[in-house]
Amino acid sequence: MITFDAYKTQLGLNILRHRERTGMSLREFGLMAGIHPNQVTRIEHGRANPSLQTLYRIADALGVDICDLLPKGEHSARRDSGQEPNPFHYFL
């Protein structure tokens, strides 16, 4: 199972990749999402634990679904392998 810190780091990298694809600077993105650029940096580097509301605003500013930001990894590999999916895997 992936550690929480590794999950936050991967989440941040996913957000960073999506932001870079849009070509937005930290400042532009922060303004669009209503998040201070310093907080965006902390999230992108896995040093902050964003709330669901913050993730929603980030996804909205990026024009993606929240699910596109979440790390896939181990949980989807289990699901793709034919094993019974854990209905609580998003909360682990």
ROSE-890623 format. One record per residue (C-alpha): x negated, y, z; residue in one letter. Coordinates in steps of 0.25 Angstrom, whole numbers, plus 5000, padded with zeros to 4 digits. Layout:
// ROSE-890623
XYZa ...
***
This chain:
// ROSE-890623
500050005000m 499550144996i 499250235008t 500050365011f 498750445008d 498550374995a 500050394991y 499950544994k 498650554986t 499250484974q 500550574975l 499650694975g 498950644963l 500250614956n 500650764959i 499350814954l 499450744941r 500850784938h 500450934941r 499250924932e 500050874921r 500950994922t 499751084922g 500251164934m 499251224944s 499351194959l 499951334960r 500951324949e 501351184954f 501551234968g 502451344964l 503251254956m 503351154967a 503551254978g 502251194985i 501051274989h 499851234980p 498951194992n 500051094995q 500151044981v 498651024982t 498750944995r 499850854989i 499050834976e 497850784985h 498650694994g 498450785006r 499950815008a 501150735010n 502250805002p 503650795006s 504750744997l 505250884994q 503850924990t 503650804981l 505050834974y 504550984972r 503250934966i 503950834957a 504950944952d 503751044949a 503050934941l 504350884934g 504250744939v 504950654948d 504450634962i 504250484958c 503150524948d 502350584959l 502350464968l 501250364968p 501650234961k 500550134965g 500750014973e 502350024974h 502550034959s 501549924957a 502349834967r 503649864960r 503049834946d 502449704951s 503849654953g 503849654968q 505049704976e 504949854977p 504949914991n 506150004991p 505350095001f 504050104993h 504250254991y 504250275006f 502950185009l 
***
